[in-house]
């Protein structure tokens, strides 16, 4: 009995610590989830300027006055992501009473004709919104006749848009046509048609880097550039054929 009593005395601080810890934890849960100390009073919206603060708050379904730690950030994120213009959302709790919502919109890579109208499309093939007249000055019209390679083309255009160092630059593409055996790029300046093979051991990035060398050479000779009608890198692979408007080939 004496040994049992001594054992209890040795461990009493341990048990007391557990009780105090549970009491503290219960108090913290109550303060965070049930008290009015952490009520939502402010929502700060950052990111792309296309989305106004009022629009984001409306999409989120928040009204203010919610208990900060009872708000499901994942549910709010899913609500916002239902808008096809939004590509990513980051939500952060800011103590004691605010949320920070960071919006990143989807990046268009071109314009497609679907559903009886023209739409901006991103690299994942998601239709963002209807294309306005001014969008045709910034994004190429994409015509897809080979649906199996559509995703590959959209990813390639996304790469080209980000890179912006190879000629012709993304902003100079007026139209992109994806056929069964070739991709045709049509430039805004001079309306040059550029052919890439669809099926090749070489990637489209490889062909575009080679195209850059050709375009740089032609740009250095402006009068020659104005005469170019077609640049073909699809036949034979590894070589380039240039057709001039007067019918000559180089």
Buried (B, 14 or more C-beta within 10 A) or exposed (E): EEEEEEEEEEEEEEEEEEEEEEEEEEEEEEEBEEEEEBEBEEBEBBBBEEBEEEEBBEBBEBEEEBBBBEBEBEEBBEBBEEBBBBBEBEBEBEEEBBBBBBBBBBBBBBBBEEEEEBBBBBBEBBBBBEBEEEBEEEBBBBBBEBEEBBEBBBBBBBBBBEEEEBBBBBEBBBBBBBBEEBBBBBBBEBEBBBBBBBEBEEEBEBBBEBBBEBBEEBEEEEEBBEBBBBBBBBEEEEEBBBBBEEEEEE
